[in-house]
Amino acid sequence: MAEARQEDLQKRCERRKKRESLLETLESILVAFVLAFVFRAFIIEAFVIPTGSMAPTLYGAHTEFVCQDCGYRFAAGAEGRGPAPLCPNCFLMQPIRPRGVSLYSGDRVLVLKFLYDFEVPRRWDIIVFRNPKEPAQNYIKRLVALPGETVELVRGDVTIDGRIVPKSDRAQDALWMIVHDTRYRPPWSTWTPRWKADLGWRADGAGWRLESPGREETYLTYEHRDPKERPSNILDFYAYNTSSGNGDNLRLGSNVCTDLGLRTEATLGSPQAVFVAELAAYRDHFRFELSARDSGRPTRVLMNGRPMAEAPDGVLTVGRAAEVLVADVDHKLMLLVDGKRVLTALGGPASPEGDPLYEPTPLSDDERLRMDGLAGGAGGVRVGASGGPVRLEYLRLDRDVYYTNSDIERTNLPGHGTEGHPMALGADEFFVLGDNSPNSADCRAWPLPNAEFPQARAVVPRRNLVGKAFFVYWPAAGRRTDLRIPLLPDPTGWRFVH
């Protein structure tokens, strides 16, 4: 009897433990759900990018292409039903065959909610906010102007209280847009090479080699061409918009861009060798001179022959390749070697990062129109060398984003904050723009007060801020792999956004 009672007691204990275990499991699941809802409501929430207004930083619904000739990979918006898109590197129109192009949904981003309850929003943040006209609808744009400031877009740049504000390094990296990269070159003979070489330079793979230079500099000169292979200025072209049926101004660009960045991987073959890069913007010419370490020659940046910044010695190591970036952007001159700044501004104004700032040479409207109308008349790019052998692995030219002067929606009135129409912000008002400036419904175009919205202001009130976008966790969901698993994300696209 005692043994039977002991066995019965053990069974009852086991049944109670199972019930307790089940209850604990259910409780854990319930707690997890509650925490997930709390996390979503108060800390981080996921959002889907619905349109291409932030391209190429963030994609909405789009198609992706690998250029049939040069091999450059790019995206084009899927919102329109226009002609076949153009490669941004070589301008080849991409053939679209039935069932030959995959459609991808928009990027999924994580947003830090209520971050701005604890810190001040910063210029160039990518923010999510409730649409002032339709508070149930979330928008995502880039923050460019803060409370109390007066914003005006002048020739593609953001000015605050009458002065251009340079972008942060991270924002600038996101906003460079390809003009041409020699690592992607079409094989067809009718395509005109973009770089013209002086005597002594020899093509070598994607780059060039100068074996026996003299004391005089010899150059590689960039010549831009439009989609019809005609000489042209560099325009605000967006490959993402080339499938749009809304006219050539949107498809091909209409504004001349002179804010440019040039990247290369340079190797000096001797201590006497000097590598030179030159950029031009209308009447201003910028020269970057990079010499070898321990050569006794300074490294300098000059504007119209006047030194703007320098280092007392060379910055390139003989025989060792170095990544070089030279740029003229936002009235700021940048020189980076292997990702680091190497110069000190010479007494004039400088950006927070130490880059020299400048005021452009005044230009009349007639002069600007004449130079804009000339093929290549508004700007120029060339690289050169002297004194010793130099090897360039590749050359990539990028342009900066150009913020366009759009009209107020459904009117012919100039947009808010556009050139000649500055907009003053109140104490709790923010001004936002899309990175895909020609194709973005943002503060420039929001409507004036009317019967439906009598208190309308083309701003984002502080109370409408949702949070800061910081990470793409599910990039452009679609089918990119041979596995053909629907909605499989591309892990190579996981990234922080700036």
N, C-alpha and C positions, 0 to 999 in steps of 0.2 A: 504493500500500500504506500509506504513512504517513498519507494522508488517511483511509483506511478504519479504521486503528487509532485515529486521533484521534476519529472519529465514534463508534466502539464505546466508547471510554473515556468520552465525554460521556454516552452512553446509560446506561452503568453508574453514572455519578455521579448522573444524574437519578433512576434507580431507587433508589439508596441514600438520596437526599434524601427521596424519597417515603416509603420505609420509616421513616426517622428521624422524618419529620413525623407519620406515623401513630402511631408509638410515643410521640412527645411528646404527641399528642392524647389517646391512651389514658392516658398517665401523668397528664395534667392532670385528666382525668375521674376517675381513681382518687383523686388527691389531693383533688379537690373533694368526693367522697363521704366520704373519711376525715375531712376538715375538718368536713363537715356533721354526721357522727356525733359527732365530738368536741364540736362546738358544741352539739348537742342534749344530749349527755350531761353537759356540764360548765358551759355558759354559759346558753343560753336554750332553753326548750322550749315548745311550743304545747299548750294544753289546751282541751277543749270543756266548756262549762258544761252539766251534765246536767239540773239541776233549777232550780226557781225560788226556792231558799232565799236567794239574794242579790239578788232583784228588789227595787226597780227598778234597782239599780246594774248588775247583770249578769242577763241573761235566760237561762233554760233553754229547752226546747222550748215554743213559745208561738204564739198567734195575735195578729194586730194589727188594730186597728180605727181608723177615723176616725169619731167620733161622728156619727150620722145627723142630729143636730140642731145641736149647738154647734160641731162640727168639730174637737174636741180629739182628738189622736192618742194612743193608749195600747195597752198590751199586756195580754194575759190568758194565764195558764198553760194549757198544753195537756195537763197530766197528768190532770185530772179530767174527768168527763162530767156536770157539774152544769148548772144553768140558764145562760141567756145572760148574758154579763158586763155590768157596769154602768159607764158613763162616770164617771170620778172627778171630773169637773168639774160635770156637771149631773145625774148619777145616772140618765140614760136607759138602759133596758135595750136592748142592741143586738140588732137582728134578725139571726138567722143563717139564711141561705138555703143550700140545697144548692149546693155548689161555689162559694159566695160568699165564703168566708174562707180565706185561705192559711195554711198551717202553716209555721212557721219553726223551724229547729233552733237549738240554743243558741249563744250568743256563743262565739267562739274568742279566747282570751287568750294573750298571751306572758308567760312567767314567768321571772324572773331566778333561776336555780338557784344554790345554794350562796352566795347573797348574804350569808346570815346566818352563814356561816363567817368573814366579814370585818367585819361590822358588827352591832350589837345590833338585834334586832327592835324596832320601834316600835309603840306603841299606835295603833290605827286602821288599821294596814297591812292590806291584803287579801292573805291568805297561802294558799298551797297546801301541803297536808301529807298524809302517809299516815294513813289512818284507823287509830287505835290498835287497833280490833277486827279490821280486815281490812287489813293493811299493803299489800296489792296494790292497794287502792282509794284513789284520791286524792280529797280533799275541798278545797273552797275556802270560806273564811269570813273574817270580820273579826276581827282580834286586838284584844281589849279589856282583858286583864289580863296582867301580866308576872310572872316568877318572884319569889316571896317576898311577893306582895301578897295581900290578902284582898278578894275581889270579892263584891258583892251588888247585885242589881237592885232599885232602890227606885222605885216609881211610874214605871216606864218608863226611868229613868236608870241609868247605870252608876256605882256608887260603889266607890271603892278605899280600903280602910282607913277606912271610915266617911264619906268625903267624895266628893261628886260630882266627876267629872273632865270638864271641858268638852272637846268635840271640837275637833280641828284645823280650820282654815278649809276645807281641801280635803275632809276627811271630811264636814263639816257641809254643804257645798254638794251633795255626793252624796246626803245623807240627808234633805234637804228633800223633802216629798211633798205634792203639790198638794191643796189644799182647794177653792179656787175662783179662776178667772182671768176677769176681765171682758172680755178680748179674745175669749172664746169664749162667746157668749150664745145660748141657744136662742131661736128665733123664735116658738115656740108660746105662746099666751096663758095657758094653765093653769100655766105654770112661774112660780114666785114669784121675783122679783128678790131677790138676796141683800143688796144695799145699799139702805138706807132713807135718803132725803135730807131734811134740814131745809130750811126755806124759804130760798131764795136759790141753792141748788145746782141746776144744770141738766145733764142728761145730754148728753154730747157725744161721739158715736162710742162707743168702748170706755171712755171716762172721763167726767169731770165738770168743770164750769167754775163758779167763783164770781165773778161780775162785780162786784157792789157790796156787799161785806161791811161790816158796821158794826164797832164796837169789840168787841162780844160775839162769841164764837166760835160758828160754826154747823157742824154735823157731818154726816158720812155714817157710818151705823152698820151694821155687818155682822150679819146674822141667819142663822145656819146652819140648814139643814133636812136631814132624813134622806131616804132614797130614796122615802118615801111623802109627801114634801112637808110633814112635820110639823116644827115647831120642835124643835131638838135641840142638845145639846152636840156638839163636834167629837170624833169617835171615830177609833180607829186603823184606818181603812178602807184596804184595798189593792185597787185595781182588778185587780191581777194574780191575786188569790184569788177573785174573784167568780164565776168559772166552776167553782169547786170545789163538790162536792156534800156537803161535810162540815159543814153547818149554818151558821146565820146569824152565829154568833160569829166564825167564820173569814171568811165572805163579807163581812160588813158592819162588823166591828169591834165590840169590847165594852169597850174602855178609853177613858176620857176623856182627851183630849190638850189641855194648856194651854201647851205649849212651841210657840210660833208665830213665824212670820216674815212680815212684810208688805213687799211691794215695790211701788213706783210710780215714775212719771216726773213730777216736780213742776216747775212753773214759777211763780215769783213775778212778779206784774205791777207791783209798786211796792216801794220800799225799806221801806215801813211794813208790808208783808204778812208774816204769820207762818203757817207750816204746822205743824200739830200732828198727831201720831199717838199713840194710846193703846191699850195692851194691858192685860188683866186676867187674873190667875190666882188663883182663889179669893179670899182676902182681900187680895191685893196688887194695886196699880194702878201702872202704869208710864206715864210721859208723856215724849214726845220733842218738844222745841220747836226748830224750825228757822227761823232768821231770815235776812234778806238781808245780804250782805257790806256792810261800811261803814255798817251801820244803827245801830251802837252798842248793839245788843241781843245778849246772849250766846245761844249755842246750848246747850241743856241736856238732860240726862236726869234725871228725878226718879222716885223710888219712894215712893209714899204721901206725896207732897208734899215729900220730903227730896231735895235735889240729890245725885246720885250721880256725875255727870261733866259737864264743860262745856268749851266753847271760848269765849274772851273776845269773839268777834265772830261774825257770821253766817257761814254756810257755803254759801248758795245765791246765785247771781248773778242779778240781776233780768233777766228776759227770756230767760234761758237754761235749757233743760230739763236736769234732773239726775236720774240714777238714784238712788233712795233705798231703803235696806233698814233696817228697824227690826226687832228681834227680842228675844224673851225666851226663852232656851234654855239648859238646863243651869245654871240659877241664874246666868245671865250676860246682861247687857244690851248689845246691839250696835246701833250706828248707823254705817252706811257710806254715803258719798256718792260716786257714781261709782267704787265699788269700794274706796274708801279710808276708813280710820278718821279721824275729825275731832275727837274729844273726848279729854280726859285725865281719868282717874278721880280723884276728889277725896279722896285720902288713904286710902280703904278698900282692901280686897283687890281684886286685879285679875288677869285671866287673862294668860298670857304675851304675848298680843297687845295688852294694855292695856285690855280691856273690864272695866267694873266688875262684881264678883261680889257676890252678896247671899245672905242667909239668909231663906227665906220666913217669913211670919208663921205661928206655930203654929196648927194646925187640929186639932180633935178628930175622931175617927172619925165621930161622929154628924154633925158639921158637913159633913164631906167627903161622906158618903152623901147628905145632904140636898141639897147643891149639885150633886152628880153627877146626882141625880134630877130636878133642875129643868132645863127646856129653856133652855140658854144660861146656867145658873146658875154653872157652873164657870169660865167665862172670858168675855172680851169683847174686841171690836176696834172702834175707830172712828177716823176721821180728821176733822180740822177746819181751819178757817182764820179769820183775823181781820185787820183793818187794811188790806187791799188785795186786789186780784184774785189768784186762784190757779187754775191749770189742772193737772189730774191726767189724764195720758194713759190710764192704766189702773190697776187695783188687782189684785194677785195675792196670795193668802193661802196659805201653806204651813204644814204641821205637821212637827215633828221625828219621827224614828223613835221608836217606843215599844217597849221591850224587855219582852216579856210574861213572866209567871210560869207556865211550863209544868211539867208533871209529868215524872218519870222514865219513859222509855218502858216500856210494858207493865205499869205500876204506877199506883197512885193516890198515890204519894209525891211530895212537893214536889220540884221540880227543884233541881239543884245551883246554888248562887249566886243563887237566887231570894229574894224578899223574906222576911226572917226566917230565912233559911238560908244565911248567908254561907259562902263556901268559901275556905279558905287554900291557896295554891299553894306547892309546893316549889321547890327551887333551880333546877330545869330544867323547870318546868311553865308552860304557857301556857293561857289561857282564851279561847275563840273563840265568836262568835255570828254568825248570819245576819242580813242586813239585812231580810229578809222574816220578821220575828220570829215571827209566829203560825204560820208554815209552814216552820220550819227545824229539822232534826235536828242540834243542836249540843251544846255541853258541858252545857247545862241538862238535857238529856234522856238523855244516855248512861247505860247501865245500871250498876247497882251490881255489886260483885264477886260472881261466882257460880261454879258448878262449871266452866263453860267458860272463864271469864276470872277466875281467882281473884285476880289482881293488878290488876283493872280500876280505873282512876281516870278521872274525867270531865275529863280535861285532854289537851293535846297535848304530849307530851314533846319536848324540844329535838331529839332524834335523829330525830323524825318530820318535821321541817320540810323541805319541798322547796324553797321559794323564795317570792318576792314577785311577785304579779300586777301588771303595770304598764301593759299596752296591749291594747286590743281591736283585733285586726288583721283580723278577718273577722266583722263584726257580724251576728249572727242570720241566717245564710245562708238564702236563700229566693229568691222571685221578687217584686221590688218595682218593676221597670221595665216599660215597654211592650215592651221587647225580648223578654221572656219567656225569658230564658236561665236554665236551671235552676241553682240554687245560686250565683247571682250575689250577691256581697256588696253591702252598702249603704255606699258610701264616706263618706257623711255621718255614719256611726256610728263611724268610726275615731276612737279617743279614748284618752287616758290614763285609768286608773282610780285612784280614791283612796278 
